[in-house]
């Protein structure tokens, strides 16, 4: 029995740096023994099926293979289709009413990220931008988009997430990955 997962690669194909062509990524993942490998966009999103149940082991194996093949380390987070569906369903913002570029999900690796990490931030100073924590995810509402978001910049300050890898996706990408994982399961 296999499970469908999404692999979220951090910081590839940005500004011409750390190039990972999606066709090569698909081939690499197939060589690792994964099935039904598909990629989404050019920003490090892949959906695949695997008999392995250990998401951390899947991520570590992918990180190792990428480093060996491309010559640089890329942080990877692997999340199951049902987990991604739960992220979509638990969104504390009115996602159906917002353009996808205004809402983002930042996925965390490592130990649970709790509200205590963010006590140095004054939420009122960033309004109308807001964030909420979920299960190993941070939801960010940024009406002008992530690239122009003062709150997004504050949340990504060095030290704030010390010991935890994080990668963000806009809401359109989160929805697409949910659809892709559910289509693979069908």
C-alpha positions in Angstrom: 0.0 0.0 0.0 1.4 3.4 -0.9 0.8 6.9 0.4 0.7 10.0 -1.7 3.0 12.8 -0.5 4.1 16.3 -1.6 7.8 17.2 -1.4 8.4 20.9 -0.8 11.9 22.0 -1.7 13.2 25.2 -0.1 14.9 27.9 -2.1 15.5 26.4 -5.5 15.3 28.1 -8.9 15.2 31.5 -7.4 17.0 34.3 -9.3 18.9 31.7 -11.3 20.5 30.1 -8.2 20.4 26.5 -7.0 18.9 25.3 -10.3 17.0 22.1 -10.1 15.2 21.3 -13.4 11.9 19.7 -12.7 12.4 16.9 -15.3 15.7 16.0 -13.5 13.9 16.1 -10.2 11.2 13.7 -11.4 13.8 11.3 -12.7 15.8 11.5 -9.5 12.7 10.8 -7.4 11.8 7.8 -9.7 15.3 6.5 -9.2 14.7 6.6 -5.5 11.8 4.2 -6.1 8.9 6.7 -5.9 5.9 6.2 -8.1 3.5 8.6 -9.9 6.0 11.5 -9.6 4.7 14.8 -10.8 6.0 18.3 -10.3 4.1 21.6 -10.0 5.6 24.9 -11.2 9.4 25.4 -11.2 9.7 26.2 -7.6 10.3 22.9 -6.0 6.9 21.1 -5.6 6.6 17.4 -6.3 3.9 14.9 -5.7 4.7 11.2 -5.5 3.6 7.9 -4.1 5.7 5.7 -1.8 5.3 2.6 0.4 7.5 4.3 3.0 5.5 5.8 5.9 8.3 7.9 7.5 8.1 11.4 6.1 11.3 12.5 7.7 13.2 9.5 6.1 11.7 10.4 2.7 12.8 14.0 3.1 16.3 13.0 4.2 16.6 10.6 1.3 15.5 13.3 -1.2 17.9 15.9 0.4 20.8 13.4 0.1 20.0 12.5 -3.5 19.7 16.2 -4.5 23.0 17.0 -2.9 24.7 14.1 -4.6 23.2 14.8 -8.0 23.2 18.7 -8.1 26.1 19.4 -5.7 24.2 21.5 -3.1 22.0 20.8 -0.2 18.3 21.6 -0.4 16.0 21.5 2.6 13.0 19.3 1.8 9.8 18.8 3.7 7.6 15.8 2.8 3.9 16.0 3.8 1.1 13.5 3.1 -1.9 14.3 1.0 -4.3 14.1 4.0 -2.1 16.5 6.0 -2.1 19.0 3.2 -5.9 18.7 3.0 -6.1 19.4 6.8 -4.0 22.5 6.3 -6.4 23.7 3.6 -9.5 22.9 5.6 -8.1 24.4 8.9 -7.2 27.8 7.3 -8.2 30.5 9.8 -8.6 33.1 7.1 -11.5 33.4 4.6 -9.5 31.6 1.8 -12.4 31.3 -0.6 -12.8 35.1 -0.6 -9.1 36.0 -1.0 -6.8 36.0 -4.0 -4.3 33.2 -3.7 -1.4 35.6 -3.7 -2.7 37.2 -0.4 -2.6 34.0 1.6 0.4 31.8 2.3 1.3 28.7 4.2 4.7 28.3 5.7 5.5 24.7 6.5 7.9 23.8 9.3 10.2 20.9 9.9 11.6 19.8 13.2 10.2 20.4 16.6 6.7 21.9 17.0 6.6 25.6 16.4 4.7 27.3 19.2 3.4 30.8 19.8 6.3 31.5 22.2 8.7 31.9 19.3 6.8 34.9 18.1 6.3 36.9 21.3 8.9 39.5 20.1 6.5 40.5 17.3 3.7 43.1 17.9 0.9 41.9 15.7 -0.8 45.3 15.8 2.3 46.9 14.2 1.7 44.8 11.0 -2.0 45.2 10.5 -3.8 44.5 8.2 -1.3 41.6 7.8 -1.9 38.8 10.2 -0.6 35.3 11.0 -1.9 32.3 12.8 -0.3 29.0 13.7 -1.6 25.6 12.8 -0.2 22.1 12.9 3.4 22.6 11.8 2.2 25.4 9.6 2.0 29.2 9.8 -0.8 30.9 7.9 0.0 34.4 6.7 -2.4 36.9 5.3 -0.5 39.5 3.3 -2.8 41.7 1.2 0.0 43.1 -0.9 1.7 39.7 -1.4 4.6 38.0 0.3 7.3 40.0 -1.6 6.0 43.3 -0.1 5.0 41.9 3.3 6.6 43.6 6.3 5.2 40.8 8.5 6.6 38.1 6.2 10.0 39.7 6.4 9.8 39.9 10.2 8.7 36.2 10.4 11.7 35.1 8.4 14.3 37.0 10.5 17.3 35.0 11.4 16.9 33.5 14.9 13.1 33.5 15.0 12.9 30.0 13.7 16.3 28.8 14.9 16.6 25.0 14.5 13.6 24.7 12.2 13.5 24.7 8.4 10.7 26.6 6.8 9.3 27.0 3.3 6.3 29.0 2.1 3.8 28.4 -0.6 1.0 30.7 -1.8 -2.5 29.5 -1.4 -2.9 28.7 -5.1 0.0 26.3 -4.8 -1.3 24.7 -1.6 -4.7 24.1 -3.3 -3.0 22.7 -6.4 -0.9 20.3 -4.3 -4.0 19.1 -2.5 -5.7 18.5 -5.8 -2.6 16.6 -7.2 -2.3 14.4 -4.1 -6.0 13.6 -4.1 -5.9 12.8 -7.9 -3.0 10.5 -7.4 -4.9 8.7 -4.6 -8.0 8.2 -6.8 
